[in-house]
Amino acid sequence: MTTEKLSLHARNLHRDPYDFDKLISCVPELKQYVFINAYQTVTINFSIPKAVKLLNKALLSHFYQVQNWDIPDANLCPPIPGRADYVHYIADLLAEEKKEIPTGVSVNGLDIGTGANLVYPLIANKSYGWKMLGTDINKDSLENAQQILDHNPDLSSVIQLKQQPDSHFIFKNILGLKDKFMFSMCNPPFHDSEESAMKGNIRKTKNISKSKKQKPLLNFGGQQSELWCEGGEMAFISKMIEESVLYSSQILWFTCLVSKKDNLHKLTLLLKKVKVVDFKTIDMAQGQKISRILAWTFIPQQNRKDWL
């Protein structure tokens, strides 16, 4: 019996259980990690880093026709279904004005901290044809992202990359005076230190494997810029909100994931302080994890249709 993942967005291609026969046909190496668990479900061991990476490679190949996707072992290995949800909810946000989802390269999106995996731009373009700019402070991550693009020449004109040279800034050094984006998106660093990131990974690994291992498997990987920053999520998003004021006429909707629900109150107070025209919180539920997107704009509603 198959169970649809109803918590995922209605347009998410990953609502059905994984068809491992099809996925293995895309990435044969995945087969050695697939087994039938005690509940008679075909699955993989999500605490094995290699298995998770190969599953991602197969999902991107089968559903999005992305070839030869790969990331270094040290980098964040994102859950594809959850990443796709963020993209689909942004599509809904953009559809509010004209009651239809805008598609094609006239929609220009900005992914802050795209990482080595480049997942948001890949899914955004393959799902809706959007043109994307991925930014990161880590040169090595961007070099890997470029390798992914090199393996997929059809994407070279619709996905661009740009390095942020200064970790003190998010939009500065990225946006030129004439640049305009319909949206920005970001999965911010969650933790406030390497120690906190390690502890979080140990908890995750133990929850997945149900084991007593104290040594983290780091199946989620992650460079410093991906996992932690001074002050953690709250400081990063606060900086993003404050800096967004300077680019209020260049981005229609600023958006960012917020993992800690307790941070929302302070963040919404800050949005009111900087006098945004509108803001909203969009809940996303993926399995047992609940996350949310915080979206804000400085553009009055009557002017938003001009962007679309």
N, C-alpha and C positions, 0 to 999 in steps of 0.2 A: 504494500500500500504506500503510495507516495503522498507526501504532505506538502502543500504549497506554503511557502514562507510569507504569510500574510502581512508580517510586520514591515516588509520591504515595500518600496514605492510601487504603485500599480504598473508603471512602465519599466520597472527594473527587470532585466533579462535573466536575473538569477533567482527568481521566486521559486522555481521548481528545483527539486533535489538534483544534485550534480549527476549528469549522465556520464559515468566514468568511461564507458566504452568509446563514446565520441571524444572525450577529452584525451584519452590514451592514444586515439588515432592521430591527434594533433601533436602530442608529446609522448612518444612511446616510453621514454624513461620514467614517466609517472607510474607505470604499471607496478613496479617493484614496491611501491609504497601504499598501494591500495589493498584493503582487506575488508572482511565482513566482521563487524563487531558483535558484541553480545546481544544486541537488539536486532540482529539480522539486517543491519544497514550497511551498505557499501560506503566506505569512507577512507580517510587517511588519518594518520597520527599527526595532529596539528602541532604537537610539541617538537616535531622534527623539522628543523629549518629548511632542509633540502626539499622535503615533501611539500611544504607550503609554497616555496618558490616555484616548483614545477607545476603545482596546481594553478598558480597565478599565470604562469606562462601559457598553460593550456587554455585557461579561461579567456585570456586576451587574444589568443589565436583563434579559438572557436567562435567566440561571440563578436569580436571586434576586428578580426582579420589582421591583427598585429603580429608581425613575424619576428622571430628570434629575440623576443623580449628577455632581458636578463639584468640582474643587478649584482654588485659585489656582496659577499656574505656579510660585510660590516654595515650594510645599509638597510633602512627600514623596508620590510616586506609587507605591503599594505593588503588588507582584506578587500578584494575587488568588489563584492556586492555592496559593502558599505560605502566605498568610494563612489560607486555608480549612483547610489541614492542621493548623495550631495548634488551631483550634476543634475539629476532629474528634478530635484526641488528648486534648483536655480532656474530651470526651464519653466517651472510653474510660476515662479516669481516674475520672470520676464513676460509671461503670458497674461498677467493680470490686466494690463492696460488695453491690449487689443483682443483679449479673449482667445488668442491662439499663440502657440509657441513659435517664436521667431527662429528660423533656421538659416543655415548657409553662412558664408564668410563675411556677410555684413554684420554678423554678431561677433564682437571682439571681446574675448575674455582674458583675464589676468590671473594666473595661478602663483600665489606667493609661497615660496618654499616648495617648488615642484619636486625636488629631490632627485635621486638617481633613477627612480622608478617611472617618473613622468606620467603617472596613471591618470590624473585628472584631465590634462590636455588630450590624452589618447581617447578616453571615454567620451569627453565632450565633443571632440571632432567626429568620432565614429558614430555617435548617437544623433547629433544634430547638425553636423557640418560646420560647427563654429570654428573661427580662427582663434588661436590661443597663443599667449606669451607666457612661458614658464620662467620664473626667476628663482635664484638660490644664491646663498653666500658661499657655498662650498663648490670650489672649482672642479674637484674630482667628481662630484655628483652630476654636475652639468656635462662633464665629458662623457659620463656613462649615458646620460639622457640623449646626448648627441649621437652616440653609437646606436641607440634604439632607432632614432630618426634615420640614420644612415642605412639601416636595414629595411626601412620602410620609405622609399623615395617619394611615394605619393603624398607623404605628410610634410615634405620639406618646405612647401609654400604656405602651409596652414598652421604649422606649429613652429614658433621661434623660441630661442633661449637667450637669456641675458643674466649676467652675473651682477649681484648686488655687492659692491666692493666694501661697503661699510655696514657692519652689523647694527649700528645705531639707528639706521633708517630702514624703512620698508618700501615706501613709494619714491622717495627722493633717489636720484641716480637711475631710476627705472623709467619714469614718465618724462617725456619731453614736453615742451610747452603746448604742442599741438596734438599730443596723444589723447585719445578718448577710448574708454572701454565701457562696454555695457554692464560688466560686472567684474568684481574681483572675488577670489575665493582663497581660503587658507585653512590648512590643518596645522594649527600652531604647536610649538613645542609645549608639552604638557607639564613636565616636571621642572623643579627649580634647581636641581643639582644632579650630578652623575649618580650620587648615592641614592637619591630618590628614584631615579630611573631604574637603577638596578633592583631596588626593592620591589618596584612595581612589576618588573619583568619576572622576578621570582614568584610573586603572587599569581601572575597570569599563567606561568608555566605549571605551577602546582595545580591550579584550577583545571587546566587542560589535561594534564597527565595523571592527576589524582595521586601524585607521588609525594615523597617526603624530601626530594632533592633540594638541597640548599644552594647548589651551584646553578646559577641561571643559564639556561640553554640559549638565551638571546635569540629565540626563534623569530622575534619581531625585529631583531637587528636595531640599527639606528646610530647615526653619527650624532655628535653633540647638538648640532644645529637642528636636527630632526626631533630630538627627544627632550632636551632641557635648555633653559636659558635662565639668566638671573631673574628671580621673581616669578618664574613659571608662567603658566598660561595667563594668569590675571595681568601680570606686568606686560606681557607681549601684546595682548589684545587691547589693553589700555593705551599703549604706545600707538597701536594701529589706529585707534579711534581718534586720538589727538592729532596724528599726522594726516588723517583723512580730511581734516578741515582745510588743509592747504591744497588739496586736490579735489575739492567738493564739486567743481564743475567739469571734471574730467572722467569721473566714474559714476555711472548711474546708480548702481547698487554695490555697496561694499558689503561683503559677507565674510563670516569666519565661523568655524566650528567652536563650540564651547562644550568641553567635556564635563566640567564641574558645575552642576546646577547652582551651587551656592554663589558662584561668581556672577550670575546673571543680574542680581539686584544692583551691585556696585557698577557693573558695566552699563546698565540702562540709565542709572543716575548720571554717569559720565556722558552718555549720548544726549541726554537732556541738557547737560551743562554746555556742550559744544553746539547746541541748538540745531540738531538734525531736524529735517522736515518730517520724516517718518522713520519708524523702525519697527521690526517685528522679530519674534522668536518662532522658529519653525522646528517642531519636534521631529526627531528621527528615531525610530525603534528598530534595532537590528538584533534579533534574538533576545538575550537577557540584557543587553547593553542599550541604554537610552542616551542619545546625544542630541544636540540641538544646534541649529544654525542661527546665528545672530546676524540680521541684515539691517542696514540703515542707508538712508539717502538724504542728500541735501537738495535734491531737485523737486520742485513742487509738482503735484500730480498732473496739473494741466500741461506741464512741459515734458512729461515723460514720453508721451507718444511720439514726440519729435525724434527721440533717440531710436525709436523702433521703426 
